[in-house]
Amino acid sequence: MKNFKNDIDGIFDGIQDDENIPLPDSARRTIANLPPKKTKGGAAPKQSMRMRWTAAVLAVMLIVPLTIVLAVGGGIGAANVLSPVSLSRSDIIGQIKQFGQGNRGDGPGAVDRDDALAAAPDSDAKGDFGNAGNDYAKTNVQHEGIDEGDIIKVDGGYIYKLSDAGLVIVSVAGGMKISCKIDYENFVPAELFILGDKLIVIGGVYEYYPYNYGGVTADIAVDVDACIDYWGWIRYNCTRVMVYDLKDRVNLQLLEQYDVEGGFMTSRLIDNKLILTVNYYYNFGDEDTYIPKINSNEIDVSKISIYETQRYWCYYILCSINLNSLKLDYSAHLGLYGMNYFSRDNVYFFCTDYDYVESELKYDGNGILTDYFYSAFAYTTIVKVNLNSLKYAASNKIEGYVADRYYADEHKNNLRVVSLHNYYSYSYTNGKFAWEDDRHTNVYVLDGRLNVIGNIKKIAPGENIYSVRFHGDTGSIVTFLQTDPLFKLNLSNPRNPRISQGYEEDGVNTYLQYLSKDVLLGLGLNGDGGRLSGMKIALYDNSGADATLIKHIDIAVGCYAYSEALYNPKAILNDTARNMFSFPMQSWEYGVDYKRDKLTQGLAVFEYNLKAENDNDKLLYKGVLSNIDDIKFDSWYDRYDAYRAYITRGARIGDRIYTISDKYVTSYNAETLAFIEKLQIAEFKSAAELFG
């Protein structure tokens, strides 16, 4: 088995340009005989996302042609490992049966949700654009020109805010006031967009299944937000897209609604097209669920591609909505699952799987175990789909797994990808246990047909990847074990990518932002010899062979700290017009008996000036804007009541910065951070009212 791993390592080291490297016989035989790894009971892997959604039951379709994608040979690194052919409906059923037993998972479980918002109040807000002439900061996105959905959006005169229960629109012209509220039933909004005079809301339609403990009624269970995991659970059966007319912001008019069976994954707005991906699990053994529906109609199976060699019992449904004509187009991809990365012209699906090798258990004459071996090796299949045709374009396999969309980047028709090689094994022989964990970082450059044309292997052995960012012909990678090596990539020659020695410092950056070609900003956690605590922000000079530190600011020292921005870049307000960088965060300390006796929660605001002569003036900490003052934590009631005031986003319109929570919108002077006004946008029952 050790020879098998050596063979595979040799294959990866030999992959270069677009040549097909022949597999050694031992590796070819081993790969061919590897069984699919299944979870207990043959269940399909669960989704990893903010909410795991399960699809509803579907009806059987008539026999019509469809497309199936079959393996056509080639190992890891060989381009176009998948290729489409045509089959009939009966063949799709046969192919699904061959995938092996699977189902749509155990359901999404419980999902926290807000109490229902009150009915729309009387308001003197008019349906005009008010302060629409003001400039404003947009959502922090991976690529300029490709908008991403979020829980808030702003334009020149309004703030649009989603909660788990509805939508609220706040007018900011002449003092803040609520223009409109919409309450949703059996629907949890996840993201929204603004395009001209249209507002788009995307979310999940669900059914609630209450439990009955000690006579607790369903009505009480719905109100008990903090205990919903205990009192019941929610099952999402489809993704809903609603397009509203914004000409009258007091009385929104619904223009169109689309229901796509499956769980919402992600979305992008490119010019006038809304692109979204939906993940749909069929129920193995129930042929009525094998074909998804859109707007209660079975999808056209000629738009289905089957990826036979993939081990996922689900579809990826790729939808494109023209927001001018409101016409919906789609394609469905059976067998794909995983992270997606969007460029302007393509979407890439990164489907990670493992090859497993397991020996038989061997025992001696006394029934004592003498020999056993088990290993797992990660690889990722990349599938490229064109966003204009919504059709398969190319595919390939690379070593390791790609954990985040920021680990990929399309530039000059090439795809750059950072993956974490992950091979582990354990064995037991003659009473001795052995463990091997081989992990390191690899960088791949693939051309438009996904041929591997360049790579860098075995970066930072033993360390995990924490952040990646690309910027034109440059890139940066952060790995971490005990210190934070910040590596600089030179990708100017895609066939010969190069990497620096790495700048090392305590702590780790979990997010990187290029402020210019030569200046990099990092956000992450403080560290001391591998122990992480508190938060930090740092500015780096990236103009030389390696990055060098310009300035480091500790945001929270000697305490626990957290921010959604550590894993979700859309929580960051990156205001390039004002050179302002802010994000929600909280820090806390524990006192006697592990009770929280000090809490800071709010929007941390920073200002940068790259032209400042003094490095110390290039990054300044302006303070934290908070809704929480001197909160005591004598009980979990206190924490529950304070939670609704926690700031989750910041926004900037004109000369004001706004902090946004489930309960309040508060405005400040963007220059001085002086308080201006606070508007309550929702009512919530206190813990005492809910629990007595």
Secondary structure, DSSP 8 states (H G I E B T S, - for coil): -HHHHHHHHHHHHH--TT------HHHHHHHHT------GGG------SSS--------------EEEEEE-S--TT-S--EEEEEE-HHHHHHHHHHT-S--STT--------------------SS-TTTTS-B-----SSTTEEE-BSEEE-SSEEEEE-SSEEEEEE-TTS-EEEEEEE-SSEEEEEEEEETTEEEEEEEEEEEEE--STT--HHHHHH-GGGHHHHEEEEEEEEEEEEEE-S-SSS-EEEEEEEEESEEEEEEEETTEEEEEEEEE--TT-GGGSS-EETTEE--GGGEEEETT---SEEEEEEEEETTTTEEEEEEEET--SEEEE-SSEEEEEEEEEEEEE---EE-TTS-EEEEEEEEEEEEEEEEEETTT--EEEEEEEESB---GGGEEEETTEEEEEEEEEEEEEEEETTEEEEEEEEEEEEEEE-TT--EEEEEEEESTT-EEEEEEEETTEEEEEEESSSEEEEEEE-SSTTS-EE---EEESSEEEEEEESSSSEEEEEEEEEETTEEEEEEEEEEE-SSSS-EEEEEEEEE-SSEEE-GGGT-GGG-EEETTTTEEEEEEEEEEE-GGG-EEEEEEEEEEEEE-TT-SSGGGSEEEEEEE-S--S---SSHHHHHHHHTT-EEEEEEETTEEEEEESSEEEEEETTT--EEEEEE------HHHHH-
